[in-house]
Amino acid sequence: MPNGQQQPPAGGQWYPPEWPDRIRALADGSLTPVPPRLAATVMLLRDTPDGGPVVHMLRRRASMAFAGGAYAYPGGGVDPRDEEHHVGWAGPSQADWAARLGTDPRTAQAIVCGAVRETFEEAGVLLAGPAPDTVVGDTTGDDWEADRQALVARELSFADFLDRRGLWLRSDLLGAWARWITPEFEPRRYDTWFFVAALPEGQRTRNASTEADRTVWIRPADAADGYDKGELLMMPPTISTLRSLEPYGSAADALTAAAAQDLAPVLAQAALEGGEVVLSWPGHDEFTKRVRLGRPGGPA
């Protein structure tokens, strides 16, 4: 395991070593929480011949300051520029998405754009087409790669990319699944919506992310088993959403089920009890963690 990371005796859950001191500072009022940044991540599914879908995951490079070595889905921060421009939009309207996500239509557009953009940036998969009922085919050519790089560098907004290409964003190919907010004691915080989507016919995933050193297609149950054995490192939102995918026999089943998923935000809570910090995620008891406090700045 990379230096500076802690692994619990059972399971592959990731806890940074600086958490105890930051939790203590939050409790005594010396730490002011930073506002979370809007983010989106996509659980991309593909059916297999022998039944049951597999999900596309990437492993963050061990050198990453945040969650190095952890398995996750393609995702990242929302670009505020995607609130501002009209885009070709197929499927549920921005108002429909606003109602589902609990936001205003402009913010909903930016979140959905963020989900589709990050999937293209990190997996090379684009949920958009030249008409409202189509999806692009192969996106591996040099011209596509140039646009992808421009998106990664934020030289090009996703709305402008869609306009330039004459593409319609296929919001009907996404289903909102969950919402998790980074704990208040973290220095980098995200308010993240998790989506499900099926790999479009004719497209292929690839490791297009500079933040990942490996990508896999894996059954949710197998990934969860790897976590339980301590073989795969994951953060609570990742393993929670993986477990929630296990009952579904196809990508289409999961997409249909998305409409009934609870999008109430999950936010970790930290309490001081004697010489310990008790860290918990409401509704997700498996992640409760008790951390013995040493001296400030010292080992826990």
C-alpha positions as protocol buffer text, in pm:
chain_id: "A"
residue {
  index: 1
  type: MET
  ca { x: 0 y: 0 z: 0 }
}
residue {
  index: 2
  type: PRO
  ca { x: 129 y: 352 z: -75 }
}
residue {
  index: 3
  type: ASN
  ca { x: 297 y: 535 z: 211 }
}
residue {
  index: 4
  type: GLY
  ca { x: 75 y: 756 z: 424 }
}
residue {
  index: 5
  type: GLN
  ca { x: -241 y: 548 z: 377 }
}
residue {
  index: 6
  type: GLN
  ca { x: -419 y: 343 z: 639 }
}
residue {
  index: 7
  type: GLN
  ca { x: -613 y: 27 z: 575 }
}
residue {
  index: 8
  type: PRO
  ca { x: -854 y: -126 z: 829 }
}
residue {
  index: 9
  type: PRO
  ca { x: -805 y: -487 z: 930 }
}
residue {
  index: 10
  type: ALA
  ca { x: -1108 y: -598 z: 726 }
}
residue {
  index: 11
  type: GLY
  ca { x: -1214 y: -444 z: 398 }
}
residue {
  index: 12
  type: GLY
  ca { x: -1035 y: -208 z: 167 }
}
residue {
  index: 13
  type: GLN
  ca { x: -1171 y: 121 z: 298 }
}
residue {
  index: 14
  type: TRP
  ca { x: -941 y: 420 z: 267 }
}
residue {
  index: 15
  type: TYR
  ca { x: -882 y: 663 z: 556 }
}
residue {
  index: 16
  type: PRO
  ca { x: -619 y: 938 z: 530 }
}
residue {
  index: 17
  type: PRO
  ca { x: -383 y: 956 z: 829 }
}
residue {
  index: 18
  type: GLU
  ca { x: -454 y: 1328 z: 880 }
}
residue {
  index: 19
  type: TRP
  ca { x: -824 y: 1273 z: 951 }
}
residue {
  index: 20
  type: PRO
  ca { x: -800 y: 1248 z: 1334 }
}
residue {
  index: 21
  type: ASP
  ca { x: -632 y: 1588 z: 1368 }
}
residue {
  index: 22
  type: ARG
  ca { x: -874 y: 1751 z: 1123 }
}
residue {
  index: 23
  type: ILE
  ca { x: -1176 y: 1599 z: 1296 }
}
residue {
  index: 24
  type: ARG
  ca { x: -1049 y: 1725 z: 1630 }
}
residue {
  index: 25
  type: ALA
  ca { x: -1001 y: 2074 z: 1483 }
}
residue {
  index: 26
  type: LEU
  ca { x: -1354 y: 2069 z: 1340 }
}
residue {
  index: 27
  type: ALA
  ca { x: -1492 y: 1969 z: 1679 }
}
residue {
  index: 28
  type: ASP
  ca { x: -1311 y: 2247 z: 1868 }
}
residue {
  index: 29
  type: GLY
  ca { x: -1404 y: 2513 z: 1612 }
}
residue {
  index: 30
  type: SER
  ca { x: -1054 y: 2581 z: 1481 }
}
residue {
  index: 31
  type: LEU
  ca { x: -1137 y: 2434 z: 1139 }
}
residue {
  index: 32
  type: THR
  ca { x: -1390 y: 2604 z: 912 }
}
residue {
  index: 33
  type: PRO
  ca { x: -1539 y: 2368 z: 651 }
}
residue {
  index: 34
  type: VAL
  ca { x: -1478 y: 2464 z: 289 }
}
residue {
  index: 35
  type: PRO
  ca { x: -1783 y: 2472 z: 61 }
}
residue {
  index: 36
  type: PRO
  ca { x: -1815 y: 2155 z: -148 }
}
residue {
  index: 37
  type: ARG
  ca { x: -1767 y: 2176 z: -522 }
}
residue {
  index: 38
  type: LEU
  ca { x: -2032 y: 2021 z: -748 }
}
residue {
  index: 39
  type: ALA
  ca { x: -1918 y: 1696 z: -909 }
}
residue {
  index: 40
  type: ALA
  ca { x: -2052 y: 1402 z: -1109 }
}
residue {
  index: 41
  type: THR
  ca { x: -1939 y: 1043 z: -1156 }
}
residue {
  index: 42
  type: VAL
  ca { x: -2072 y: 765 z: -1378 }
}
residue {
  index: 43
  type: MET
  ca { x: -2104 y: 392 z: -1318 }
}
residue {
  index: 44
  type: LEU
  ca { x: -2070 y: 273 z: -1677 }
}
residue {
  index: 45
  type: LEU
  ca { x: -2224 y: -73 z: -1726 }
}
residue {
  index: 46
  type: ARG
  ca { x: -2184 y: -335 z: -1996 }
}
residue {
  index: 47
  type: ASP
  ca { x: -2379 y: -660 z: -2027 }
}
residue {
  index: 48
  type: THR
  ca { x: -2192 y: -990 z: -2057 }
}
residue {
  index: 49
  type: PRO
  ca { x: -2287 y: -1305 z: -2252 }
}
residue {
  index: 50
  type: ASP
  ca { x: -2310 y: -1520 z: -1939 }
}
residue {
  index: 51
  type: GLY
  ca { x: -2549 y: -1284 z: -1763 }
}
residue {
  index: 52
  type: GLY
  ca { x: -2516 y: -986 z: -1532 }
}
residue {
  index: 53
  type: PRO
  ca { x: -2350 y: -653 z: -1606 }
}
residue {
  index: 54
  type: VAL
  ca { x: -1994 y: -548 z: -1538 }
}
residue {
  index: 55
  type: VAL
  ca { x: -1897 y: -197 z: -1430 }
}
residue {
  index: 56
  type: HIS
  ca { x: -1604 y: 11 z: -1556 }
}
residue {
  index: 57
  type: MET
  ca { x: -1365 y: 116 z: -1279 }
}
residue {
  index: 58
  type: LEU
  ca { x: -1028 y: 288 z: -1270 }
}
residue {
  index: 59
  type: ARG
  ca { x: -754 y: 272 z: -1011 }
}
residue {
  index: 60
  type: ARG
  ca { x: -618 y: 609 z: -903 }
}
residue {
  index: 61
  type: ARG
  ca { x: -242 y: 639 z: -925 }
}
residue {
  index: 62
  type: ALA
  ca { x: -64 y: 576 z: -595 }
}
residue {
  index: 63
  type: SER
  ca { x: 102 y: 917 z: -630 }
}
residue {
  index: 64
  type: MET
  ca { x: -232 y: 1101 z: -617 }
}
residue {
  index: 65
  type: ALA
  ca { x: -268 y: 1320 z: -308 }
}
residue {
  index: 66
  type: PHE
  ca { x: -630 y: 1216 z: -264 }
}
residue {
  index: 67
  type: ALA
  ca { x: -732 y: 847 z: -250 }
}
residue {
  index: 68
  type: GLY
  ca { x: -416 y: 723 z: -419 }
}
residue {
  index: 69
  type: GLY
  ca { x: -449 y: 354 z: -509 }
}
residue {
  index: 70
  type: ALA
  ca { x: -827 y: 353 z: -462 }
}
residue {
  index: 71
  type: TYR
  ca { x: -1069 y: 217 z: -721 }
}
residue {
  index: 72
  type: ALA
  ca { x: -1334 y: 460 z: -843 }
}
residue {
  index: 73
  type: TYR
  ca { x: -1552 y: 548 z: -1142 }
}
residue {
  index: 74
  type: PRO
  ca { x: -1488 y: 812 z: -1409 }
}
residue {
  index: 75
  type: GLY
  ca { x: -1584 y: 1147 z: -1262 }
}
residue {
  index: 76
  type: GLY
  ca { x: -1479 y: 1493 z: -1153 }
}
residue {
  index: 77
  type: GLY
  ca { x: -1583 y: 1849 z: -1088 }
}
residue {
  index: 78
  type: VAL
  ca { x: -1864 y: 2027 z: -1271 }
}
residue {
  index: 79
  type: ASP
  ca { x: -1764 y: 2309 z: -1509 }
}
residue {
  index: 80
  type: PRO
  ca { x: -1971 y: 2621 z: -1427 }
}
residue {
  index: 81
  type: ARG
  ca { x: -1948 y: 2727 z: -1792 }
}
residue {
  index: 82
  type: ASP
  ca { x: -2189 y: 2447 z: -1879 }
}
residue {
  index: 83
  type: GLU
  ca { x: -2467 y: 2632 z: -1699 }
}
residue {
  index: 84
  type: GLU
  ca { x: -2457 y: 2920 z: -1941 }
}
residue {
  index: 85
  type: HIS
  ca { x: -2503 y: 2786 z: -2294 }
}
residue {
  index: 86
  type: HIS
  ca { x: -2790 y: 2625 z: -2476 }
}
residue {
  index: 87
  type: VAL
  ca { x: -2694 y: 2272 z: -2580 }
}
residue {
  index: 88
  type: GLY
  ca { x: -2859 y: 2012 z: -2798 }
}
residue {
  index: 89
  type: TRP
  ca { x: -3046 y: 1812 z: -2538 }
}
residue {
  index: 90
  type: ALA
  ca { x: -3225 y: 1479 z: -2587 }
}
residue {
  index: 91
  type: GLY
  ca { x: -3425 y: 1305 z: -2316 }
}
residue {
  index: 92
  type: PRO
  ca { x: -3565 y: 1446 z: -1990 }
}
residue {
  index: 93
  type: SER
  ca { x: -3548 y: 1826 z: -1991 }
}
residue {
  index: 94
  type: GLN
  ca { x: -3328 y: 2041 z: -1773 }
}
residue {
  index: 95
  type: ALA
  ca { x: -3637 y: 2114 z: -1562 }
}
residue {
  index: 96
  type: ASP
  ca { x: -3703 y: 1740 z: -1522 }
}
residue {
  index: 97
  type: TRP
  ca { x: -3344 y: 1685 z: -1415 }
}
residue {
  index: 98
  type: ALA
  ca { x: -3366 y: 1979 z: -1175 }
}
residue {
  index: 99
  type: ALA
  ca { x: -3663 y: 1816 z: -1006 }
}
residue {
  index: 100
  type: ARG
  ca { x: -3479 y: 1484 z: -982 }
}
residue {
  index: 101
  type: LEU
  ca { x: -3151 y: 1631 z: -854 }
}
residue {
  index: 102
  type: GLY
  ca { x: -3305 y: 1895 z: -627 }
}
residue {
  index: 103
  type: THR
  ca { x: -3142 y: 2189 z: -805 }
}
residue {
  index: 104
  type: ASP
  ca { x: -3238 y: 2463 z: -1049 }
}
residue {
  index: 105
  type: PRO
  ca { x: -3240 y: 2385 z: -1425 }
}
residue {
  index: 106
  type: ARG
  ca { x: -2911 y: 2566 z: -1499 }
}
residue {
  index: 107
  type: THR
  ca { x: -2729 y: 2373 z: -1229 }
}
residue {
  index: 108
  type: ALA
  ca { x: -2891 y: 2048 z: -1340 }
}
residue {
  index: 109
  type: GLN
  ca { x: -2768 y: 2107 z: -1695 }
}
residue {
  index: 110
  type: ALA
  ca { x: -2413 y: 2161 z: -1569 }
}
residue {
  index: 111
  type: ILE
  ca { x: -2424 y: 1845 z: -1352 }
}
residue {
  index: 112
  type: VAL
  ca { x: -2550 y: 1626 z: -1637 }
}
residue {
  index: 113
  type: CYS
  ca { x: -2297 y: 1784 z: -1875 }
}
residue {
  index: 114
  type: GLY
  ca { x: -2030 y: 1709 z: -1614 }
}
residue {
  index: 115
  type: ALA
  ca { x: -2130 y: 1343 z: -1598 }
}
residue {
  index: 116
  type: VAL
  ca { x: -2117 y: 1302 z: -1977 }
}
residue {
  index: 117
  type: ARG
  ca { x: -1796 y: 1506 z: -2013 }
}
residue {
  index: 118
  type: GLU
  ca { x: -1606 y: 1316 z: -1743 }
}
residue {
  index: 119
  type: THR
  ca { x: -1704 y: 983 z: -1898 }
}
residue {
  index: 120
  type: PHE
  ca { x: -1558 y: 1102 z: -2227 }
}
residue {
  index: 121
  type: GLU
  ca { x: -1249 y: 1253 z: -2066 }
}
residue {
  index: 122
  type: GLU
  ca { x: -1157 y: 953 z: -1850 }
}
residue {
  index: 123
  type: ALA
  ca { x: -1302 y: 655 z: -2039 }
}
residue {
  index: 124
  type: GLY
  ca { x: -1328 y: 777 z: -2400 }
}
residue {
  index: 125
  type: VAL
  ca { x: -1704 y: 706 z: -2404 }
}
residue {
  index: 126
  type: LEU
  ca { x: -1942 y: 976 z: -2528 }
}
residue {
  index: 127
  type: LEU
  ca { x: -2314 y: 975 z: -2448 }
}
residue {
  index: 128
  type: ALA
  ca { x: -2409 y: 1205 z: -2734 }
}
residue {
  index: 129
  type: GLY
  ca { x: -2509 y: 1177 z: -3098 }
}
residue {
  index: 130
  type: PRO
  ca { x: -2569 y: 1376 z: -3418 }
}
residue {
  index: 131
  type: ALA
  ca { x: -2947 y: 1336 z: -3370 }
}
residue {
  index: 132
  type: PRO
  ca { x: -3170 y: 1305 z: -3061 }
}
residue {
  index: 133
  type: ASP
  ca { x: -3205 y: 929 z: -3106 }
}
residue {
  index: 134
  type: THR
  ca { x: -2847 y: 841 z: -3204 }
}
residue {
  index: 135
  type: VAL
  ca { x: -2509 y: 792 z: -3035 }
}
residue {
  index: 136
  type: VAL
  ca { x: -2169 y: 846 z: -3194 }
}
residue {
  index: 137
  type: GLY
  ca { x: -1968 y: 536 z: -3283 }
}
residue {
  index: 138
  type: ASP
  ca { x: -1591 y: 512 z: -3254 }
}
residue {
  index: 139
  type: THR
  ca { x: -1435 y: 811 z: -3072 }
}
residue {
  index: 140
  type: THR
  ca { x: -1071 y: 703 z: -3094 }
}
residue {
  index: 141
  type: GLY
  ca { x: -960 y: 914 z: -3394 }
}
residue {
  index: 142
  type: ASP
  ca { x: -704 y: 1193 z: -3370 }
}
residue {
  index: 143
  type: ASP
  ca { x: -968 y: 1464 z: -3409 }
}
residue {
  index: 144
  type: TRP
  ca { x: -1170 y: 1323 z: -3121 }
}
residue {
  index: 145
  type: GLU
  ca { x: -859 y: 1294 z: -2909 }
}
residue {
  index: 146
  type: ALA
  ca { x: -768 y: 1660 z: -2976 }
}
residue {
  index: 147
  type: ASP
  ca { x: -1111 y: 1768 z: -2850 }
}
residue {
  index: 148
  type: ARG
  ca { x: -1086 y: 1538 z: -2550 }
}
residue {
  index: 149
  type: GLN
  ca { x: -750 y: 1687 z: -2455 }
}
residue {
  index: 150
  type: ALA
  ca { x: -895 y: 2039 z: -2491 }
}
residue {
  index: 151
  type: LEU
  ca { x: -1177 y: 1943 z: -2255 }
}
residue {
  index: 152
  type: VAL
  ca { x: -932 y: 1800 z: -2001 }
}
residue {
  index: 153
  type: ALA
  ca { x: -728 y: 2122 z: -2014 }
}
residue {
  index: 154
  type: ARG
  ca { x: -1049 y: 2327 z: -1978 }
}
residue {
  index: 155
  type: GLU
  ca { x: -958 y: 2508 z: -2299 }
}
residue {
  index: 156
  type: LEU
  ca { x: -1301 y: 2406 z: -2427 }
}
residue {
  index: 157
  type: SER
  ca { x: -1630 y: 2385 z: -2240 }
}
residue {
  index: 158
  type: PHE
  ca { x: -1843 y: 2079 z: -2295 }
}
residue {
  index: 159
  type: ALA
  ca { x: -2130 y: 2291 z: -2424 }
}
residue {
  index: 160
  type: ASP
  ca { x: -1898 y: 2446 z: -2684 }
}
residue {
  index: 161
  type: PHE
  ca { x: -1768 y: 2100 z: -2774 }
}
residue {
  index: 162
  type: LEU
  ca { x: -2123 y: 1978 z: -2840 }
}
residue {
  index: 163
  type: ASP
  ca { x: -2197 y: 2287 z: -3050 }
}
residue {
  index: 164
  type: ARG
  ca { x: -1877 y: 2248 z: -3252 }
}
residue {
  index: 165
  type: ARG
  ca { x: -1958 y: 1885 z: -3325 }
}
residue {
  index: 166
  type: GLY
  ca { x: -2329 y: 1939 z: -3383 }
}
residue {
  index: 167
  type: LEU
  ca { x: -2410 y: 1682 z: -3114 }
}
residue {
  index: 168
  type: TRP
  ca { x: -2710 y: 1622 z: -2892 }
}
residue {
  index: 169
  type: LEU
  ca { x: -2641 y: 1527 z: -2530 }
}
residue {
  index: 170
  type: ARG
  ca { x: -2832 y: 1206 z: -2455 }
}
residue {
  index: 171
  type: SER
  ca { x: -2958 y: 1274 z: -2104 }
}
residue {
  index: 172
  type: ASP
  ca { x: -3196 y: 979 z: -2145 }
}
residue {
  index: 173
  type: LEU
  ca { x: -2898 y: 743 z: -2134 }
}
residue {
  index: 174
  type: LEU
  ca { x: -2821 y: 846 z: -1775 }
}
residue {
  index: 175
  type: GLY
  ca { x: -2995 y: 758 z: -1451 }
}
residue {
  index: 176
  type: ALA
  ca { x: -2929 y: 941 z: -1123 }
}
residue {
  index: 177
  type: TRP
  ca { x: -2834 y: 686 z: -857 }
}
residue {
  index: 178
  type: ALA
  ca { x: -2695 y: 846 z: -540 }
}
residue {
  index: 179
  type: ARG
  ca { x: -2551 y: 1163 z: -390 }
}
residue {
  index: 180
  type: TRP
  ca { x: -2259 y: 1180 z: -147 }
}
residue {
  index: 181
  type: ILE
  ca { x: -2096 y: 1489 z: 4 }
}
residue {
  index: 182
  type: THR
  ca { x: -1734 y: 1489 z: 120 }
}
residue {
  index: 183
  type: PRO
  ca { x: -1705 y: 1518 z: 501 }
}
residue {
  index: 184
  type: GLU
  ca { x: -1675 y: 1868 z: 645 }
}
residue {
  index: 185
  type: PHE
  ca { x: -1325 y: 1805 z: 780 }
}
residue {
  index: 186
  type: GLU
  ca { x: -1176 y: 1735 z: 436 }
}
residue {
  index: 187
  type: PRO
  ca { x: -965 y: 2010 z: 272 }
}
residue {
  index: 188
  type: ARG
  ca { x: -1108 y: 1925 z: -73 }
}
residue {
  index: 189
  type: ARG
  ca { x: -1483 y: 1872 z: -70 }
}
residue {
  index: 190
  type: TYR
  ca { x: -1726 y: 1759 z: -339 }
}
residue {
  index: 191
  type: ASP
  ca { x: -2102 y: 1736 z: -361 }
}
residue {
  index: 192
  type: THR
  ca { x: -2114 y: 1439 z: -598 }
}
residue {
  index: 193
  type: TRP
  ca { x: -2403 y: 1291 z: -792 }
}
residue {
  index: 194
  type: PHE
  ca { x: -2357 y: 928 z: -900 }
}
residue {
  index: 195
  type: PHE
  ca { x: -2515 y: 820 z: -1228 }
}
residue {
  index: 196
  type: VAL
  ca { x: -2557 y: 489 z: -1411 }
}
residue {
  index: 197
  type: ALA
  ca { x: -2524 y: 450 z: -1788 }
}
residue {
  index: 198
  type: ALA
  ca { x: -2486 y: 167 z: -2038 }
}
residue {
  index: 199
  type: LEU
  ca { x: -2188 y: 149 z: -2274 }
}
residue {
  index: 200
  type: PRO
  ca { x: -2321 y: 260 z: -2615 }
}
residue {
  index: 201
  type: GLU
  ca { x: -2301 y: 7 z: -2895 }
}
residue {
  index: 202
  type: GLY
  ca { x: -1987 y: 52 z: -3104 }
}
residue {
  index: 203
  type: GLN
  ca { x: -1791 y: 243 z: -2841 }
}
residue {
  index: 204
  type: ARG
  ca { x: -1500 y: 110 z: -2637 }
}
residue {
  index: 205
  type: THR
  ca { x: -1354 y: 221 z: -2307 }
}
residue {
  index: 206
  type: ARG
  ca { x: -988 y: 302 z: -2264 }
}
residue {
  index: 207
  type: ASN
  ca { x: -773 y: 443 z: -1987 }
}
residue {
  index: 208
  type: ALA
  ca { x: -777 y: 804 z: -2099 }
}
residue {
  index: 209
  type: SER
  ca { x: -720 y: 948 z: -1751 }
}
residue {
  index: 210
  type: THR
  ca { x: -383 y: 1079 z: -1638 }
}
residue {
  index: 211
  type: GLU
  ca { x: -500 y: 1011 z: -1280 }
}
residue {
  index: 212
  type: ALA
  ca { x: -542 y: 634 z: -1327 }
}
residue {
  index: 213
  type: ASP
  ca { x: -286 y: 357 z: -1374 }
}
residue {
  index: 214
  type: ARG
  ca { x: -535 y: 78 z: -1445 }
}
residue {
  index: 215
  type: THR
  ca { x: -891 y: 24 z: -1563 }
}
residue {
  index: 216
  type: VAL
  ca { x: -1107 y: -287 z: -1530 }
}
residue {
  index: 217
  type: TRP
  ca { x: -1449 y: -419 z: -1623 }
}
residue {
  index: 218
  type: ILE
  ca { x: -1566 y: -609 z: -1316 }
}
residue {
  index: 219
  type: ARG
  ca { x: -1887 y: -749 z: -1177 }
}
residue {
  index: 220
  type: PRO
  ca { x: -2012 y: -538 z: -886 }
}
residue {
  index: 221
  type: ALA
  ca { x: -2027 y: -847 z: -662 }
}
residue {
  index: 222
  type: ASP
  ca { x: -1667 y: -941 z: -749 }
}
residue {
  index: 223
  type: ALA
  ca { x: -1544 y: -587 z: -680 }
}
residue {
  index: 224
  type: ALA
  ca { x: -1729 y: -585 z: -348 }
}
residue {
  index: 225
  type: ASP
  ca { x: -1574 y: -923 z: -262 }
}
residue {
  index: 226
  type: GLY
  ca { x: -1229 y: -782 z: -339 }
}
residue {
  index: 227
  type: TYR
  ca { x: -1302 y: -492 z: -106 }
}
residue {
  index: 228
  type: ASP
  ca { x: -1422 y: -723 z: 171 }
}
residue {
  index: 229
  type: LYS
  ca { x: -1100 y: -925 z: 143 }
}
residue {
  index: 230
  type: GLY
  ca { x: -887 y: -611 z: 160 }
}
residue {
  index: 231
  type: GLU
  ca { x: -760 y: -662 z: -196 }
}
residue {
  index: 232
  type: LEU
  ca { x: -928 y: -359 z: -355 }
}
residue {
  index: 233
  type: LEU
  ca { x: -909 y: -19 z: -193 }
}
residue {
  index: 234
  type: MET
  ca { x: -1224 y: 196 z: -211 }
}
residue {
  index: 235
  type: MET
  ca { x: -1387 y: 489 z: -42 }
}
residue {
  index: 236
  type: PRO
  ca { x: -1734 y: 455 z: 118 }
}
residue {
  index: 237
  type: PRO
  ca { x: -1938 y: 600 z: -173 }
}
residue {
  index: 238
  type: THR
  ca { x: -1774 y: 360 z: -418 }
}
residue {
  index: 239
  type: ILE
  ca { x: -1830 y: 38 z: -227 }
}
residue {
  index: 240
  type: SER
  ca { x: -2180 y: 148 z: -125 }
}
residue {
  index: 241
  type: THR
  ca { x: -2289 y: 210 z: -484 }
}
residue {
  index: 242
  type: LEU
  ca { x: -2123 y: -114 z: -597 }
}
residue {
  index: 243
  type: ARG
  ca { x: -2325 y: -313 z: -347 }
}
residue {
  index: 244
  type: SER
  ca { x: -2642 y: -137 z: -461 }
}
residue {
  index: 245
  type: LEU
  ca { x: -2579 y: -251 z: -821 }
}
residue {
  index: 246
  type: GLU
  ca { x: -2552 y: -621 z: -732 }
}
residue {
  index: 247
  type: PRO
  ca { x: -2925 y: -713 z: -760 }
}
residue {
  index: 248
  type: TYR
  ca { x: -2961 y: -606 z: -1125 }
}
residue {
  index: 249
  type: GLY
  ca { x: -2929 y: -861 z: -1404 }
}
residue {
  index: 250
  type: SER
  ca { x: -2861 y: -616 z: -1686 }
}
residue {
  index: 251
  type: ALA
  ca { x: -2758 y: -259 z: -1756 }
}
residue {
  index: 252
  type: ALA
  ca { x: -3115 y: -186 z: -1868 }
}
residue {
  index: 253
  type: ASP
  ca { x: -3252 y: -314 z: -1538 }
}
residue {
  index: 254
  type: ALA
  ca { x: -3022 y: -81 z: -1347 }
}
residue {
  index: 255
  type: LEU
  ca { x: -3118 y: 217 z: -1563 }
}
residue {
  index: 256
  type: THR
  ca { x: -3487 y: 144 z: -1504 }
}
residue {
  index: 257
  type: ALA
  ca { x: -3425 y: 116 z: -1129 }
}
residue {
  index: 258
  type: ALA
  ca { x: -3246 y: 451 z: -1118 }
}
residue {
  index: 259
  type: ALA
  ca { x: -3574 y: 643 z: -1112 }
}
residue {
  index: 260
  type: ALA
  ca { x: -3655 y: 500 z: -768 }
}
residue {
  index: 261
  type: GLN
  ca { x: -3312 y: 550 z: -609 }
}
residue {
  index: 262
  type: ASP
  ca { x: -3292 y: 777 z: -305 }
}
residue {
  index: 263
  type: LEU
  ca { x: -3089 y: 1091 z: -379 }
}
residue {
  index: 264
  type: ALA
  ca { x: -3087 y: 1222 z: -22 }
}
residue {
  index: 265
  type: PRO
  ca { x: -2729 y: 1340 z: 33 }
}
residue {
  index: 266
  type: VAL
  ca { x: -2505 y: 1122 z: 247 }
}
residue {
  index: 267
  type: LEU
  ca { x: -2268 y: 1327 z: 465 }
}
residue {
  index: 268
  type: ALA
  ca { x: -2027 y: 1177 z: 715 }
}
residue {
  index: 269
  type: GLN
  ca { x: -2058 y: 1277 z: 1080 }
}
residue {
  index: 270
  type: ALA
  ca { x: -1776 y: 1287 z: 1331 }
}
residue {
  index: 271
  type: ALA
  ca { x: -1822 y: 1287 z: 1710 }
}
residue {
  index: 272
  type: LEU
  ca { x: -1571 y: 1295 z: 1994 }
}
residue {
  index: 273
  type: GLU
  ca { x: -1633 y: 1023 z: 2252 }
}
residue {
  index: 274
  type: GLY
  ca { x: -1373 y: 1012 z: 2524 }
}
residue {
  index: 275
  type: GLY
  ca { x: -1038 y: 950 z: 2363 }
}
residue {
  index: 276
  type: GLU
  ca { x: -1187 y: 845 z: 2031 }
}
residue {
  index: 277
  type: VAL
  ca { x: -1337 y: 999 z: 1721 }
}
residue {
  index: 278
  type: VAL
  ca { x: -1641 y: 812 z: 1597 }
}
residue {
  index: 279
  type: LEU
  ca { x: -1682 y: 858 z: 1223 }
}
residue {
  index: 280
  type: SER
  ca { x: -2009 y: 747 z: 1064 }
}
residue {
  index: 281
  type: TRP
  ca { x: -2214 y: 780 z: 748 }
}
residue {
  index: 282
  type: PRO
  ca { x: -2586 y: 791 z: 835 }
}
residue {
  index: 283
  type: GLY
  ca { x: -2765 y: 492 z: 688 }
}
residue {
  index: 284
  type: HIS
  ca { x: -2438 y: 311 z: 612 }
}
residue {
  index: 285
  type: ASP
  ca { x: -2333 y: 140 z: 934 }
}
residue {
  index: 286
  type: GLU
  ca { x: -2060 y: -70 z: 771 }
}
residue {
  index: 287
  type: PHE
  ca { x: -1842 y: 239 z: 739 }
}
residue {
  index: 288
  type: THR
  ca { x: -1851 y: 341 z: 1106 }
}
residue {
  index: 289
  type: LYS
  ca { x: -1494 y: 393 z: 1219 }
}
residue {
  index: 290
  type: ARG
  ca { x: -1355 y: 454 z: 1567 }
}
residue {
  index: 291
  type: VAL
  ca { x: -1020 y: 633 z: 1571 }
}
residue {
  index: 292
  type: ARG
  ca { x: -820 y: 656 z: 1894 }
}
residue {
  index: 293
  type: LEU
  ca { x: -681 y: 1005 z: 1935 }
}
residue {
  index: 294
  type: GLY
  ca { x: -318 y: 1055 z: 2027 }
}
residue {
  index: 295
  type: ARG
  ca { x: -163 y: 1392 z: 2093 }
}
residue {
  index: 296
  type: PRO
  ca { x: -243 y: 1658 z: 1828 }
}
residue {
  index: 297
  type: GLY
  ca { x: -21 y: 1599 z: 1529 }
}
residue {
  index: 298
  type: GLY
  ca { x: 87 y: 1262 z: 1663 }
}
residue {
  index: 299
  type: PRO
  ca { x: -10 y: 912 z: 1559 }
}
residue {
  index: 300
  type: ALA
  ca { x: -357 y: 783 z: 1624 }
}
